Amino acid sequence: MVKGFWKKAKPIFVLAPMADVTDAAFRIIIAKHGKPDAMWTEFVSCDGLCSDGKAVLLKNLEFTEAERPIVAQFFGAKPDNFYQCALLAQELGFDGIDINMGCPDKKVEKQGAGASLMRDHKLAQKIIIETKRGAGDLPVSVKTRIGYNSDILDEWLPRLLETEPAAITVHARTRKEMSKVPARWEAVARAVEIAHQYDSSPNRTMIIGNGDIASLKDAEEKVMSSGADGAMIGRGIFGNPWFFNKEKSANAISIEEKLSVMIEHSFLFEKLFAGTKNFNIMKKHFKAYVSGFDGAKDLRVKLMSARDTNDAAQIVKEYFPNTIFSFLK
């Protein structure tokens, strides 16, 4: 049940795992400018970590002390591999383990993983049980949706609660809906009711809401109205590492400071992932950082031609000469 960092005073606000977004470079930037109560890694394949490809995937599980508490998120469909990965998470010094049971990616689902696990409740339970067996004192949580093709929360959530994870993050949409419809936070409220009916003790499984959170204030309001124990923020963090900063919102940041942080982010990305990740991944971040001001569109277009951080920094200087990059040599 609830243990480790999950025991923090409620509500708890955490950073969602997002492939090719919440890598170590971005997490370091977020920790510096607006640290959440906990962070998740990008999701990593259990099968891959239990194969000859382990060495390459371990790069996605690297983290710094500044990012703690940090949770390793795994996906897969083989309980034995989840057990092995839980042992690995202990060895690597993570603060928690999260199981992905909501990803709609076709390649993930083809393996019987991610959102597909909502169609096989017994397998989902076995995976949680084996992960907990290998986790030792690390808390194990689950991130899921309200259903596959339709809302099956009343059937699905109790099966998860039976395994007593520390927390369940409920993305308030079905797999079929992807992110094409507004998140239904009334479903999060229902998840809270189901969890309380199953166990009303203070040590019960926590329910974390996820979906369409625009700001920290919005997160607080959604948590209050739903009764959730906290919120997980995903797309709202794009271009806004100040999201969790209670003292300094993105609206109070000058264009030059925002662009400086963008280039710092790019610098860290190259430093950490040179030779393992394509620099073009950073360009989705450029699009997010460069918005909401005069000339943003022209600057975005120009940044799409950047080959590396130095190129990007020079382009920014052309448009905003007063931007300072103190971290660049």
C-alpha positions in Angstrom: 0.0 0.0 0.0 1.1 3.6 0.5 4.8 3.9 1.3 7.9 5.8 0.3 7.5 9.3 -1.2 3.8 8.6 -1.6 3.4 9.4 2.1 4.1 13.0 1.3 1.3 15.4 2.5 -1.5 15.5 0.0 -2.3 16.6 -2.6 0.8 15.4 -4.6 1.6 16.8 -8.0 3.8 14.7 -10.3 5.4 14.8 -13.7 4.0 12.3 -16.3 6.2 9.9 -18.3 6.2 10.9 -21.9 8.4 9.2 -24.6 11.0 11.4 -26.2 9.8 14.3 -23.9 10.5 13.7 -20.2 14.1 12.4 -20.7 16.8 13.2 -18.2 17.7 16.5 -20.0 14.2 17.9 -19.6 13.8 16.5 -16.1 17.0 18.3 -15.0 15.6 21.6 -16.4 12.3 21.1 -14.7 14.0 20.2 -11.4 15.9 23.5 -11.7 13.0 25.8 -12.6 9.9 24.2 -11.0 10.3 20.9 -9.3 7.2 18.6 -8.9 6.7 16.3 -5.9 8.0 13.4 -8.0 9.1 12.7 -11.6 8.7 9.7 -13.9 11.2 8.4 -16.5 10.2 7.8 -20.0 8.7 4.3 -20.2 11.2 1.5 -20.9 10.6 -1.9 -22.2 10.9 -4.8 -19.7 11.5 -7.2 -22.6 14.3 -5.0 -23.9 15.9 -4.7 -20.4 15.9 -8.5 -20.2 17.6 -8.9 -23.6 20.9 -8.1 -25.3 19.5 -4.6 -25.8 19.7 -3.8 -22.1 22.9 -1.6 -22.4 21.2 0.8 -24.8 18.0 1.1 -22.8 19.8 1.7 -19.6 20.5 5.2 -20.9 16.8 6.0 -20.5 17.0 5.1 -16.8 19.8 7.4 -15.9 19.0 10.2 -13.5 20.5 12.8 -11.2 20.0 13.4 -7.5 18.3 16.7 -8.3 15.4 14.7 -9.9 14.4 12.8 -6.7 12.0 11.3 -6.0 12.3 9.6 -9.3 10.1 6.7 -10.5 11.1 4.2 -13.2 8.2 3.4 -15.6 8.2 0.0 -17.3 6.0 -1.5 -20.0 5.6 -5.1 -21.1 3.4 -8.2 -20.8 5.6 -10.8 -19.1 5.4 -10.9 -15.3 8.8 -12.6 -15.0 10.4 -9.7 -16.8 8.7 -7.2 -14.6 10.1 -9.0 -11.6 13.6 -8.7 -13.1 13.1 -5.0 -13.9 11.9 -4.4 -10.3 15.1 -5.8 -9.0 17.0 -3.6 -11.5 15.1 -0.5 -10.3 16.3 -1.3 -6.7 19.8 -1.7 -7.9 19.8 1.6 -9.8 18.4 3.4 -6.8 15.0 4.5 -7.9 12.4 5.8 -5.5 9.5 3.9 -7.0 8.3 1.8 -9.9 5.3 2.5 -12.2 3.6 0.1 -14.6 2.3 1.4 -17.8 -1.2 0.0 -18.5 -2.5 2.8 -20.7 -0.2 3.5 -23.6 -2.2 3.3 -26.9 0.8 3.0 -29.2 0.2 0.1 -31.7 3.8 -1.3 -31.3 3.4 -1.4 -27.5 -0.1 -3.0 -27.8 1.1 -5.6 -30.3 3.2 -7.0 -27.4 0.1 -7.3 -25.2 1.4 -4.3 -23.2 0.2 -0.8 -22.4 -3.5 -0.3 -22.9 -3.9 -3.9 -24.0 -3.6 -5.0 -20.4 -7.0 -3.5 -19.7 -8.3 -6.4 -21.8 -6.6 -9.1 -19.7 -7.2 -8.4 -16.0 -5.6 -11.6 -14.7 -2.4 -10.8 -16.6 -2.4 -7.2 -15.3 -2.7 -8.5 -11.7 0.1 -11.0 -12.2 2.3 -8.2 -13.5 1.6 -6.0 -10.5 2.2 -8.9 -8.1 5.5 -9.9 -9.6 6.7 -6.3 -9.8 5.9 -5.9 -6.1 7.7 -9.1 -5.3 10.9 -7.8 -7.0 10.5 -4.2 -5.7 11.5 -4.7 -2.1 10.7 -1.5 -0.2 10.0 0.5 -3.4 6.4 1.5 -3.8 4.8 0.2 -7.0 2.1 2.2 -8.8 0.1 1.9 -12.0 -0.8 4.3 -14.8 -3.9 3.4 -16.7 -7.1 4.7 -18.4 -10.8 4.4 -17.7 -11.2 1.6 -20.3 -10.2 0.4 -23.7 -13.1 0.9 -26.1 -15.5 2.1 -23.4 -15.6 3.1 -19.8 -15.1 0.0 -17.7 -13.7 1.7 -14.6 -16.2 0.0 -12.2 -14.9 -3.4 -13.4 -11.3 -2.6 -14.1 -10.3 -0.5 -11.1 -11.3 -3.1 -8.4 -9.0 -5.7 -10.1 -6.1 -3.3 -9.7 -7.0 -2.4 -6.2 -7.0 -6.1 -5.2 -3.2 -6.1 -5.8 -2.8 -3.1 -3.4 -0.5 -0.8 -5.4 0.7 2.4 -3.7 -1.1 4.5 -6.2 -3.1 4.3 -9.4 -3.0 7.2 -11.9 -6.2 7.4 -13.9 -6.0 9.1 -17.3 -9.6 10.2 -17.7 -10.2 8.9 -21.2 -10.5 5.5 -22.9 -7.8 4.1 -25.1 -10.1 4.5 -28.1 -10.5 8.2 -27.3 -6.7 8.8 -27.2 -6.5 12.5 -26.4 -9.1 13.5 -28.9 -11.9 14.3 -26.4 -11.8 16.3 -23.2 -10.6 14.4 -20.1 -13.6 13.4 -18.0 -12.6 14.3 -14.4 -15.9 13.0 -13.2 -14.4 9.6 -13.9 -11.5 10.4 -11.6 -14.1 11.3 -8.9 -15.7 7.9 -9.5 -12.3 6.2 -9.2 -11.9 7.9 -5.8 -15.3 6.5 -4.7 -14.4 3.0 -5.8 -11.1 3.2 -4.0 -12.7 4.3 -0.8 -15.3 1.6 -1.0 -12.6 -1.0 -1.4 -10.5 0.4 1.5 -11.3 3.5 3.5 -8.1 3.3 5.7 -5.5 6.1 5.6 -3.1 3.6 4.0 -5.3 2.8 1.0 -4.2 3.0 -2.6 -4.0 6.6 -3.7 -5.8 7.9 -6.8 -4.0 10.4 -9.0 -5.9 12.2 -11.8 -4.5 12.9 -15.2 -5.7 14.7 -18.3 -6.1 18.3 -19.6 -4.4 20.1 -16.8 -3.5 23.6 -18.0 -1.8 25.0 -14.9 -0.9 24.3 -11.3 -4.0 26.2 -10.2 -6.1 24.1 -12.6 -4.5 21.0 -11.1 -5.4 22.1 -7.6 -9.0 22.8 -8.6 -9.4 19.5 -10.3 -8.0 17.6 -7.3 -10.3 19.5 -5.0 -13.4 18.9 -7.0 -12.7 15.2 -7.7 -11.4 14.2 -4.3 -8.2 12.8 -5.9 -5.0 12.5 -3.9 -3.1 14.4 -6.5 -2.6 15.0 -10.2 -0.2 14.0 -12.9 0.8 16.6 -15.5 1.7 15.6 -19.0 1.3 17.9 -22.0 1.0 21.0 -19.8 4.7 20.9 -19.2 5.6 21.3 -22.9 7.7 24.5 -23.2 6.9 25.3 -19.6 9.5 24.0 -17.0 8.0 26.5 -14.6 4.7 24.6 -14.5 5.2 23.4 -10.9 6.8 26.7 -9.7 4.5 28.3 -7.2 6.6 31.5 -7.0 7.3 32.1 -10.7 4.8 31.3 -13.5 5.7 31.1 -17.2 3.7 34.3 -17.8 6.2 36.1 -15.7 9.2 34.9 -17.7 10.8 37.2 -20.3 11.2 36.0 -23.8 15.0 36.1 -23.5 14.9 34.0 -20.3 12.6 31.4 -21.9 14.8 31.1 -24.9 17.9 30.9 -22.7 16.3 28.0 -20.8 15.4 26.4 -24.2 19.0 26.5 -25.3 20.2 25.1 -21.9 17.7 22.3 -22.4 19.1 21.6 -25.9 22.7 21.8 -24.5 21.9 19.1 -21.9 20.1 17.0 -24.4 23.3 16.9 -26.6 25.5 16.4 -23.6 23.5 13.4 -22.3 22.4 11.8 -25.5 25.0 12.5 -28.2 25.2 9.4 -30.4 22.1 7.8 -28.9 19.2 10.2 -29.7 18.6 12.2 -32.8 18.8 16.0 -32.3 15.5 16.4 -34.1 13.8 15.2 -31.0 14.6 18.6 -29.5 12.7 20.4 -32.2 9.3 19.4 -30.7 10.5 21.3 -27.6 11.6 24.3 -29.7 8.0 24.5 -31.1 6.7 24.5 -27.5 9.1 27.0 -26.1 8.7 29.5 -29.0 5.1 30.6 -28.9 3.0 33.4 -27.6 5.1 36.4 -28.7 5.6 38.6 -31.9 7.9 36.9 -34.3 7.5 33.4 -32.7 6.4 31.8 -35.9 9.3 33.0 -37.9 11.8 32.0 -35.2 10.2 28.5 -35.0 10.5 28.0 -38.7 14.2 29.0 -38.6 14.9 26.8 -35.6 13.7 23.7 -37.6 16.8 24.1 -39.7 19.2 23.9 -36.7 21.6 21.0 -36.8 22.8 21.3 -33.2 22.6 23.5 -30.1 25.2 26.0 -31.4 23.1 26.5 -34.5 20.0 27.0 -32.4 21.7 29.5 -30.1 23.0 31.5 -33.1 19.5 31.6 -34.6 18.0 32.8 -31.3 20.7 35.5 -31.1 19.7 36.8 -34.5 16.2 37.4 -33.3 16.9 38.3 -29.6 20.5 39.6 -29.3 20.2 40.2 -25.6 19.7 36.5 -24.8 22.4 35.2 -22.5 23.8 31.6 -22.7 26.1 31.5 -19.7 26.2 27.7 -19.7 27.7 27.5 -23.2 31.5 27.5 -23.5 
